[in-house]
Amino acid sequence: MVDIVNALNAGSGIDIKNLAKSLTDAAREPQQKLLETKTKALEAKISSVGKIMSAVTTFDDALKSLGDPQTFQRTPTSSDSSKVTLDFVDGTIAPTFSGQVAVNQLATDASFLFPPLTSLDTLLAGTDTDRTLKLISGTTASPGTEIATIDLTEVQTLPALRDKINEITGYQATIIQGGTASSPKYYLGVKGGMGADASFHVSITTTSGGSTVAATGTGLILDGTEVIKQGTDSSISVDGVTITGSSNVFTDIVPGIKITALGTTSSDVTLSSSYNSDALSAAMATLVSGFNLMIDTIKSETQFSTDASKKGGLSNDPSTRALLGELRRFTTQPLEGFTTDSHNLAELGVRTNRDGTLTLDEKTFAKMLKEKPEVVEAVLASKKQVTDSRLSILSSTDVTPAVYTVEKIATSQWTINGQTATLALGTLTAGVGTDAEGLVLSLPSSVETASPTGYTTQVNFAKGLVERLSEMFGSLKNSQSSIQVASANAAKSLSEVKTQQSNLDARMAKLEERYVLQFAQMNAAVNEANNTKASMKTFIDAWTAGLKG
């Protein structure tokens, strides 16, 4: 007992707390290092995912800044936009177009201005017990069908008649105040559709002597002061070819473009839709630089090294290995659907290096842009277009890029790529399980009924690299993507490590408390032994002295 006390120097000023802490730290060290290693690895993984997604977002934003991938490579122009404009039809890419356009006549809407009334409260039926207003298609010389019949004994005032006419599809009525403040005159103007076929006229009649006659007297009547304007058709010429229509907007002259007549011309207006070389060059430069930055970031964050300072947070992570493989395939795969031919980046002078990055041969690209801009367009741009512009694409969800042939094989029987499609209410839907599944087209009745058996048209459905990359980035940002799941799992594991750290801290605190208690008890025992030793020594000394005395 005495030897142990001497060895520990116990009972003579030993630092019990420091001794307990040293022993506790020795027990903590291997467990603490393990937790710190886990924490560092998990934080590095989360950080690496953040850096990769930051590079992805930067690249995605740069691609979006280029504009709509279906139109950024084209520029519609007009030499006199106050007379004629050229635009792209939504959802399509216009073909290269250049033409001389003259506007000979604008389409106008049909209208009717009633003789004025002096008060908005004037009874429209006057003193008649029956008075009827009819809107009739055509002209008085060549009347058509009855459009509407309105009983003026029920619709009694001009505001009520305006509201009643506005309920008729295709017609708009407005009250116009003329005259002076002291002597106002209220005119009712009615407008119908545009074009010659929209012409209409009005009759206001009552019954007299058992016969229907024109209404006279007070109220709303036709007295010869009414103003009738019959609708006129538009007439334009494109490169000497005359086209007429009931509208001033033409979308079926050249598939994919819209020509709008704004005023008659005294000389031809030049319209053109050409490739925008600057936009295509900017798109390619953005694609190559952004792609390389993203690849370099991924490689840096997935790099393996025995040097912890150089090792990426996602080293050996399967989610990023798969992403790198997908990106390498992405730049080499052929692109389908623009034409019957497929295209790829290599045609434009873009080489995919062994490390996955891209290198642009500017001379080759410039030559392709000059000689074959349609190939540059095919690689970069997207295209959703029907050769017959009377049809349009309503939906193309999950449709594989390709050229699809639409054919009428019999009355109300259509196929897409030789496989049966369903026609209902002007909508043609590709069959489930067919090559074109997901493709839905609008099929107007004029095509459905007038086109002969054997009629065909083609649907060009292609996704260029710009749109395909944007779709890929959208998938990467989805919470269910492999890289986002890796980050979420790391965050979850990090939370668990923090819990383990708290548990370790609690255990070590209890261990240190136990050591302090044990050493305090030992110290007390040693003190007691020392006191006994001192008492014995005093007794022995006294006893020895007594023997001598």
C-alpha positions as CSV (number, residue, x, y, z in Angstrom):
1,M,0.0,0.0,0.0
2,V,2.8,2.4,1.0
3,D,4.7,1.5,-2.2
4,I,1.7,2.3,-4.4
5,V,1.1,5.6,-2.7
6,N,4.7,6.5,-3.0
7,A,4.7,5.5,-6.7
8,L,1.6,7.7,-7.4
9,N,2.8,10.4,-5.1
10,A,-0.7,10.2,-3.8
11,G,-1.7,12.0,-0.7
12,S,1.0,14.6,-1.3
13,G,-0.6,17.1,-3.8
14,I,-1.4,14.9,-6.8
15,D,-3.5,16.7,-9.5
16,I,-6.4,14.3,-9.7
17,K,-8.4,16.3,-12.4
18,N,-5.5,16.5,-14.7
19,L,-4.7,12.8,-14.3
20,A,-8.4,11.9,-15.0
21,K,-8.4,14.2,-18.1
22,S,-5.3,12.6,-19.5
23,L,-6.6,9.1,-19.1
24,T,-10.0,10.2,-20.7
25,D,-8.2,11.8,-23.6
26,A,-6.3,8.6,-24.2
27,A,-9.5,6.7,-24.3
28,R,-11.2,9.3,-26.6
29,E,-8.4,9.7,-29.2
30,P,-9.0,6.7,-31.5
31,Q,-12.8,7.1,-31.6
32,Q,-12.5,10.9,-32.1
33,K,-10.1,10.5,-35.0
34,L,-12.6,8.1,-36.7
35,L,-15.4,10.6,-36.3
36,E,-13.3,13.4,-37.6
37,T,-12.3,11.4,-40.6
38,K,-15.9,10.6,-41.4
39,T,-17.0,14.2,-40.9
40,K,-14.2,15.5,-43.2
41,A,-15.1,13.0,-46.0
42,L,-18.8,13.7,-45.8
43,E,-18.3,17.5,-45.8
44,A,-16.0,17.1,-48.8
45,K,-18.6,15.1,-50.6
46,I,-21.3,17.7,-50.0
47,S,-18.9,20.4,-51.0
48,S,-18.0,18.6,-54.2
49,V,-21.6,18.1,-55.2
50,G,-22.1,21.8,-54.6
51,K,-19.2,22.8,-56.8
52,I,-20.3,20.5,-59.6
53,M,-23.9,21.8,-59.5
54,S,-22.6,25.4,-59.5
55,A,-20.7,24.6,-62.7
56,V,-23.8,22.9,-64.1
57,T,-26.0,25.9,-63.3
58,T,-23.4,28.4,-64.7
59,F,-23.3,26.3,-68.0
60,D,-27.1,26.0,-68.0
61,D,-27.6,29.8,-67.6
62,A,-25.1,30.5,-70.3
63,L,-27.1,28.2,-72.7
64,K,-30.4,29.8,-71.7
65,S,-29.0,33.2,-72.4
66,L,-28.6,32.2,-76.1
67,G,-32.4,32.3,-76.4
68,D,-34.9,29.7,-77.6
69,P,-33.0,26.8,-79.1
70,Q,-35.6,26.6,-81.8
71,T,-35.1,30.2,-83.1
72,F,-31.8,31.6,-81.8
73,Q,-30.0,30.6,-85.0
74,R,-32.5,32.4,-87.3
75,T,-33.2,36.1,-87.9
76,P,-36.4,37.3,-89.6
77,T,-36.0,40.6,-91.4
78,S,-38.2,43.0,-93.4
79,S,-37.0,46.0,-95.5
80,D,-40.1,47.9,-94.4
81,S,-41.6,46.6,-91.2
82,S,-44.3,49.3,-91.3
83,K,-45.9,47.5,-94.3
84,V,-45.0,43.8,-94.0
85,T,-43.4,41.8,-91.2
86,L,-42.0,38.3,-91.1
87,D,-42.1,36.1,-88.0
88,F,-41.6,32.4,-87.1
89,V,-44.6,30.2,-86.4
90,D,-44.5,29.0,-82.7
91,G,-43.0,25.6,-82.2
92,T,-41.2,25.4,-85.6
93,I,-37.9,26.4,-87.2
94,A,-38.5,28.4,-90.3
95,P,-36.7,27.3,-93.5
96,T,-34.3,29.7,-95.2
97,F,-36.5,32.2,-97.0
98,S,-36.1,35.3,-99.1
99,G,-38.9,36.9,-101.1
100,Q,-40.3,40.1,-102.6
101,V,-43.7,40.9,-101.2
102,A,-46.3,43.5,-102.3
103,V,-49.5,44.3,-100.4
104,N,-52.2,45.1,-102.9
105,Q,-55.1,45.2,-100.5
106,L,-55.7,44.7,-96.8
107,A,-58.4,42.6,-95.4
108,T,-61.1,44.6,-93.6
109,D,-63.8,43.6,-91.2
110,A,-67.5,44.0,-92.0
111,S,-69.3,46.7,-90.0
112,F,-72.7,48.4,-89.6
113,L,-73.3,51.8,-88.1
114,F,-77.0,52.4,-87.1
115,P,-78.7,55.8,-87.4
116,P,-78.2,57.8,-84.2
117,L,-80.5,58.2,-81.2
118,T,-80.7,61.3,-79.1
119,S,-80.9,59.5,-75.8
120,L,-79.6,56.2,-74.4
121,D,-83.0,55.7,-72.8
122,T,-85.0,55.9,-76.1
123,L,-87.2,52.9,-76.5
124,L,-85.9,51.0,-79.5
125,A,-89.4,49.7,-80.4
126,G,-90.8,53.2,-80.6
127,T,-94.6,53.0,-80.5
128,D,-94.7,49.6,-82.1
129,T,-96.1,46.6,-80.2
130,D,-93.6,44.4,-82.1
131,R,-90.3,45.4,-83.7
132,T,-87.6,42.9,-84.6
133,L,-83.9,43.4,-85.5
134,K,-82.2,40.7,-87.6
135,L,-78.5,40.2,-88.4
136,I,-78.2,38.5,-91.7
137,S,-75.1,37.2,-93.5
138,G,-74.3,38.4,-97.0
139,T,-75.6,41.6,-98.6
140,T,-79.1,42.9,-99.1
141,A,-78.7,42.0,-102.8
142,S,-77.5,38.5,-102.0
143,P,-78.6,37.6,-98.5
144,G,-77.3,34.6,-96.7
145,T,-78.4,32.9,-93.5
146,E,-80.0,34.5,-90.4
147,I,-77.3,35.2,-87.8
148,A,-79.5,36.4,-84.9
149,T,-83.1,37.7,-84.2
150,I,-83.6,40.2,-81.4
151,D,-87.0,41.4,-80.1
152,L,-86.6,45.2,-79.5
153,T,-89.7,45.2,-77.3
154,E,-87.7,43.1,-74.9
155,V,-84.2,44.6,-75.5
156,Q,-85.5,48.1,-75.1
157,T,-82.5,50.4,-75.0
158,L,-79.3,51.0,-76.9
159,P,-77.0,49.7,-74.0
160,A,-79.1,46.6,-73.7
161,L,-78.9,46.0,-77.5
162,R,-75.2,46.4,-77.4
163,D,-74.8,43.8,-74.7
164,K,-77.1,41.4,-76.5
165,I,-75.1,41.7,-79.7
166,N,-71.9,41.1,-77.8
167,E,-73.2,37.7,-76.8
168,I,-73.2,36.7,-80.4
169,T,-70.0,34.8,-81.3
170,G,-67.8,36.8,-83.7
171,Y,-69.6,40.1,-83.3
172,Q,-68.7,43.2,-81.3
173,A,-71.0,46.2,-80.6
174,T,-69.9,49.6,-79.3
175,I,-71.8,52.8,-78.5
176,I,-70.2,55.9,-79.9
177,Q,-71.2,59.4,-78.7
178,G,-71.3,62.1,-81.3
179,G,-73.0,65.5,-81.6
180,T,-72.4,68.1,-78.9
181,A,-72.6,68.1,-75.2
182,S,-75.9,69.8,-75.3
183,S,-77.2,67.8,-78.3
184,P,-75.6,64.4,-78.1
185,K,-76.1,61.7,-80.7
186,Y,-75.6,58.0,-79.8
187,Y,-74.5,55.6,-82.6
188,L,-74.3,51.9,-82.3
189,G,-71.5,50.3,-84.3
190,V,-71.3,46.6,-84.9
191,K,-68.3,44.8,-86.3
192,G,-68.2,41.2,-87.7
193,G,-65.3,39.1,-88.9
194,M,-62.7,40.0,-91.6
195,G,-62.9,39.2,-95.2
196,A,-65.6,39.2,-97.9
197,D,-67.2,36.1,-96.5
198,A,-67.9,38.0,-93.2
199,S,-70.2,40.5,-94.8
200,F,-73.5,41.0,-93.1
201,H,-76.5,43.4,-93.1
202,V,-79.3,44.4,-90.8
203,S,-83.1,44.6,-91.0
204,I,-85.5,46.2,-88.6
205,T,-89.2,45.2,-89.2
206,T,-92.6,45.3,-87.6
207,T,-96.0,43.9,-88.5
208,S,-98.6,46.1,-90.2
209,G,-101.9,44.8,-91.6
210,G,-100.7,41.3,-91.2
211,S,-97.5,41.9,-93.3
212,T,-93.9,42.4,-92.2
213,V,-92.7,45.8,-93.2
214,A,-89.7,48.0,-92.5
215,A,-90.1,49.8,-89.1
216,T,-90.6,53.6,-89.2
217,G,-91.3,56.4,-86.8
218,T,-89.5,56.7,-83.5
219,G,-87.0,54.4,-81.9
220,L,-84.3,52.4,-83.7
221,I,-85.0,52.3,-87.5
222,L,-83.1,52.3,-90.7
223,D,-83.6,55.6,-92.5
224,G,-80.9,55.5,-95.1
225,T,-78.2,57.2,-93.0
226,E,-76.9,53.9,-91.7
227,V,-73.3,53.1,-92.9
228,I,-72.6,49.6,-94.2
229,K,-69.0,48.4,-94.9
230,Q,-68.7,45.0,-96.4
231,G,-65.6,43.0,-95.5
232,T,-62.9,42.7,-98.1
233,D,-60.2,40.1,-98.6
234,S,-56.6,40.8,-98.4
235,S,-54.4,40.4,-101.5
236,I,-50.6,40.1,-101.5
237,S,-48.1,38.8,-104.0
238,V,-44.9,36.9,-103.1
239,D,-42.4,36.8,-105.8
240,G,-45.1,37.5,-108.3
241,V,-47.6,34.9,-107.0
242,T,-50.9,36.4,-105.9
243,I,-52.4,35.1,-102.6
244,T,-55.7,36.2,-101.2
245,G,-57.2,35.6,-97.8
246,S,-59.8,36.8,-95.2
247,S,-57.0,37.8,-92.8
248,N,-53.9,40.0,-93.0
249,V,-51.9,37.2,-91.5
250,F,-50.6,34.4,-93.8
251,T,-49.1,31.3,-92.2
252,D,-49.5,28.8,-95.0
253,I,-47.5,30.4,-97.8
254,V,-44.2,28.9,-96.6
255,P,-44.2,26.3,-93.8
256,G,-42.8,27.7,-90.6
257,I,-43.1,31.4,-91.3
258,K,-45.8,34.0,-90.8
259,I,-46.2,37.0,-93.1
260,T,-48.3,39.9,-91.7
261,A,-49.6,42.7,-94.0
262,L,-49.9,46.0,-92.2
263,G,-50.4,48.5,-95.1
264,T,-50.6,48.6,-98.9
265,T,-47.3,49.1,-100.7
266,S,-46.1,51.1,-103.6
267,S,-43.0,49.0,-104.1
268,D,-41.9,45.5,-103.1
269,V,-40.8,44.8,-99.5
270,T,-37.9,42.3,-99.1
271,L,-38.4,39.6,-96.5
272,S,-35.8,37.1,-95.5
273,S,-35.2,34.4,-92.9
274,S,-31.6,33.5,-92.9
275,Y,-29.1,31.7,-90.6
276,N,-27.7,34.0,-87.9
277,S,-24.0,33.1,-88.1
278,D,-23.1,35.2,-85.1
279,A,-25.7,33.4,-82.9
280,L,-24.5,30.0,-84.1
281,S,-20.8,30.9,-83.5
282,A,-21.7,32.2,-80.0
283,A,-23.7,29.1,-79.3
284,M,-20.8,26.8,-80.2
285,A,-18.3,28.8,-78.2
286,T,-20.6,28.8,-75.2
287,L,-21.1,25.0,-75.6
288,V,-17.4,24.1,-75.8
289,S,-16.2,26.4,-73.0
290,G,-19.1,25.7,-70.7
291,F,-18.8,21.9,-71.3
292,N,-15.1,21.9,-70.6
293,L,-15.4,23.9,-67.4
294,M,-18.1,21.4,-66.2
295,I,-15.9,18.4,-67.1
296,D,-12.8,19.9,-65.4
297,T,-14.9,20.6,-62.3
298,I,-16.2,17.0,-62.2
299,K,-12.7,15.6,-62.8
300,S,-11.3,17.7,-60.0
301,E,-14.0,16.7,-57.5
302,T,-13.7,13.0,-58.4
303,Q,-9.9,12.8,-58.5
304,F,-8.3,10.1,-56.4
305,S,-5.0,10.7,-54.6
306,T,-3.2,9.4,-51.6
307,D,-2.6,13.0,-50.7
308,A,-5.7,14.0,-48.8
309,S,-5.3,17.7,-49.9
310,K,-5.6,16.6,-53.6
311,K,-8.3,14.0,-53.3
312,G,-11.7,15.0,-54.5
313,G,-14.7,14.8,-52.3
314,L,-16.4,12.4,-54.7
315,S,-13.4,10.2,-55.3
316,N,-14.7,6.8,-56.5
317,D,-18.3,7.8,-56.1
318,P,-20.4,5.8,-58.6
319,S,-22.9,8.6,-59.3
320,T,-20.2,10.9,-60.8
321,R,-18.5,8.1,-62.7
322,A,-21.8,7.4,-64.4
323,L,-22.2,11.2,-65.1
324,L,-18.8,11.5,-66.7
325,G,-19.5,8.5,-68.9
326,E,-22.9,9.9,-70.0
327,L,-21.3,13.3,-70.9
328,R,-18.6,11.6,-72.9
329,R,-21.2,9.6,-74.9
330,F,-23.3,12.8,-75.1
331,T,-20.8,14.6,-77.3
332,T,-20.2,11.7,-79.7
333,Q,-23.8,10.3,-80.3
334,P,-25.5,11.1,-83.6
335,L,-28.5,13.5,-83.6
336,E,-31.6,12.4,-85.4
337,G,-34.8,14.0,-86.7
338,F,-33.6,17.2,-88.4
339,T,-33.5,15.5,-91.8
340,T,-33.3,11.9,-92.9
341,D,-29.6,12.2,-92.2
342,S,-28.0,12.1,-88.7
343,H,-25.3,14.6,-87.6
344,N,-22.7,15.0,-84.8
345,L,-20.2,17.5,-83.4
346,A,-17.3,16.0,-85.2
347,E,-18.7,17.3,-88.5
348,L,-18.4,20.8,-87.1
349,G,-14.7,20.4,-86.2
350,V,-15.4,19.6,-82.5
351,R,-13.1,16.8,-81.2
352,T,-13.9,14.9,-78.0
353,N,-10.6,14.4,-76.2
354,R,-9.7,11.3,-74.2
355,D,-10.4,13.1,-70.9
356,G,-13.9,14.0,-72.1
357,T,-13.2,17.7,-72.8
358,L,-13.9,19.3,-76.2
359,T,-11.6,21.0,-78.7
360,L,-12.9,23.2,-81.5
361,D,-11.1,23.5,-84.8
362,E,-12.2,27.0,-85.7
363,K,-11.2,26.8,-89.3
364,T,-13.4,23.7,-89.9
365,F,-16.3,25.2,-88.0
366,A,-16.1,28.5,-90.0
367,K,-16.0,26.5,-93.2
368,M,-19.1,24.5,-92.2
369,L,-20.9,27.6,-91.1
370,K,-20.3,29.2,-94.5
371,E,-20.9,26.2,-96.7
372,K,-23.4,24.0,-94.7
373,P,-25.1,26.2,-92.0
374,E,-28.0,23.7,-92.0
375,V,-25.6,21.1,-90.5
376,V,-24.5,23.5,-87.7
377,E,-28.2,24.2,-87.1
378,A,-28.9,20.5,-87.0
379,V,-26.3,19.8,-84.3
380,L,-27.1,22.8,-82.1
381,A,-30.8,23.6,-82.6
382,S,-34.0,21.8,-82.0
383,K,-36.8,21.3,-84.5
384,K,-40.5,20.4,-84.2
385,Q,-42.1,21.0,-87.5
386,V,-44.7,19.5,-89.8
387,T,-44.0,19.8,-93.6
388,D,-47.7,20.7,-94.2
389,S,-48.1,23.8,-92.1
390,R,-51.9,23.2,-91.7
391,L,-51.0,20.6,-89.2
392,S,-49.3,21.4,-85.9
393,I,-47.7,19.5,-83.0
394,L,-49.8,19.5,-79.9
395,S,-47.6,17.2,-77.7
396,S,-44.4,15.4,-78.1
397,T,-43.7,14.1,-74.6
398,D,-40.9,11.5,-74.5
399,V,-41.0,11.2,-78.3
400,T,-37.7,9.8,-79.8
401,P,-36.1,12.4,-82.2
402,A,-36.7,11.2,-85.7
403,V,-38.5,12.0,-89.0
404,Y,-42.1,10.6,-88.8
405,T,-44.3,10.1,-91.9
406,V,-48.1,10.8,-91.4
407,E,-50.3,9.1,-94.0
408,K,-54.0,8.9,-94.8
409,I,-54.7,5.3,-95.8
410,A,-58.5,5.5,-96.0
411,T,-61.4,7.7,-94.8
412,S,-60.8,8.5,-91.1
413,Q,-57.9,6.0,-91.1
414,W,-54.4,7.4,-90.6
415,T,-51.0,6.0,-89.7
416,I,-47.7,7.5,-88.3
417,N,-44.7,5.7,-89.6
418,G,-46.9,2.9,-90.9
419,Q,-48.5,2.3,-87.5
420,T,-52.2,3.0,-86.8
421,A,-52.9,6.4,-85.2
422,T,-56.2,7.4,-83.6
423,L,-58.2,10.3,-85.1
424,A,-60.8,12.0,-82.8
425,L,-62.1,15.6,-82.9
426,G,-59.3,16.9,-85.1
427,T,-56.6,15.3,-83.0
428,L,-54.3,12.6,-84.4
429,T,-52.6,10.5,-81.6
430,A,-49.9,8.0,-82.2
431,G,-50.7,4.5,-80.8
432,V,-49.4,3.3,-77.5
433,G,-46.4,1.1,-78.0
434,T,-45.6,2.4,-81.5
435,D,-42.4,4.2,-82.6
436,A,-44.2,7.6,-82.3
437,E,-45.9,7.1,-79.0
438,G,-46.4,10.5,-77.3
439,L,-46.8,12.4,-80.6
440,V,-50.1,14.2,-80.9
441,L,-51.0,16.3,-83.9
442,S,-53.7,18.8,-84.7
443,L,-55.4,17.7,-87.9
444,P,-57.8,20.4,-89.3
445,S,-61.0,19.2,-91.0
446,S,-59.8,20.7,-94.3
447,V,-57.0,18.2,-94.3
448,E,-59.0,15.3,-92.8
449,T,-61.8,15.4,-95.3
450,A,-60.3,17.1,-98.4
451,S,-57.0,15.2,-98.6
452,P,-57.1,12.1,-100.8
453,T,-56.1,8.6,-99.7
454,G,-52.4,8.3,-99.9
455,Y,-51.8,11.9,-98.7
456,T,-48.6,12.1,-96.6
457,T,-46.7,14.7,-94.7
458,Q,-43.6,14.5,-92.5
459,V,-43.0,15.5,-88.9
460,N,-39.4,16.6,-88.2
461,F,-38.7,16.1,-84.5
462,A,-35.2,16.8,-83.4
463,K,-33.4,17.9,-80.2
464,G,-30.2,19.7,-80.7
465,L,-27.4,19.7,-78.2
466,V,-28.5,23.0,-76.5
467,E,-31.9,21.6,-75.6
468,R,-30.5,18.1,-74.7
469,L,-28.0,19.6,-72.4
470,S,-30.7,21.8,-70.7
471,E,-32.8,18.7,-70.2
472,M,-29.8,16.8,-68.7
473,F,-29.2,19.7,-66.3
474,G,-32.8,19.7,-65.3
475,S,-32.5,15.9,-64.5
476,L,-29.3,16.5,-62.5
477,K,-31.1,19.2,-60.4
478,N,-33.9,16.8,-59.6
479,S,-33.8,15.6,-56.0
480,Q,-34.0,12.0,-57.2
481,S,-30.9,12.2,-59.5
482,S,-27.9,10.0,-58.4
483,I,-25.7,13.0,-57.6
484,Q,-28.4,14.7,-55.5
485,V,-29.1,11.5,-53.7
486,A,-25.4,11.2,-52.9
487,S,-25.4,14.6,-51.5
488,A,-28.5,14.0,-49.5
489,N,-27.2,10.7,-48.1
490,A,-23.9,12.4,-47.1
491,A,-25.9,15.1,-45.3
492,K,-27.9,12.4,-43.5
493,S,-24.7,10.6,-42.6
494,L,-23.2,13.8,-41.4
495,S,-26.1,14.3,-39.1
496,E,-25.6,10.8,-37.7
497,V,-21.9,11.5,-37.1
498,K,-22.9,14.6,-35.2
499,T,-25.1,12.5,-33.0
500,Q,-22.3,10.0,-32.5
501,Q,-20.0,12.9,-31.5
502,S,-22.5,14.0,-28.9
503,N,-22.8,10.5,-27.6
504,L,-19.0,10.2,-27.4
505,D,-18.7,13.5,-25.6
506,A,-21.3,12.3,-23.1
507,R,-19.6,9.0,-22.5
508,M,-16.2,10.6,-22.1
509,A,-17.6,13.1,-19.6
510,K,-19.0,10.3,-17.5
511,L,-15.7,8.4,-17.8
512,E,-13.7,11.5,-16.6
513,E,-16.2,11.9,-13.7
514,R,-15.6,8.3,-12.7
515,Y,-11.8,8.7,-12.9
516,V,-12.0,11.8,-10.7
517,L,-14.2,10.0,-8.1
518,Q,-12.0,6.9,-8.1
519,F,-8.8,8.9,-7.6
520,A,-10.4,11.0,-4.9
521,Q,-11.4,7.9,-3.0
522,M,-7.8,6.5,-3.5
523,N,-6.4,9.8,-2.3
524,A,-8.7,9.7,0.8
525,A,-7.5,6.1,1.5
526,V,-3.8,7.2,1.2
527,N,-4.4,10.2,3.5
528,E,-5.9,7.9,6.1
529,A,-3.0,5.5,5.8
530,N,-0.5,8.4,6.2
531,N,-2.4,9.6,9.3
532,T,-2.2,6.1,10.8
533,K,1.5,5.9,9.9
534,A,2.1,9.2,11.7
535,S,0.2,8.1,14.8
536,M,2.1,4.8,14.9
537,K,5.4,6.7,14.5
538,T,4.5,9.0,17.4
539,F,3.5,6.1,19.6
540,I,6.7,4.2,18.7
541,D,8.8,7.3,19.3
542,A,7.2,7.8,22.7
543,W,7.5,4.1,23.6
544,T,11.1,4.1,22.6
545,A,11.8,7.2,24.7
546,G,10.1,5.6,27.7
547,L,12.3,2.5,27.4
548,K,15.4,4.7,27.5
549,G,14.2,6.7,30.4
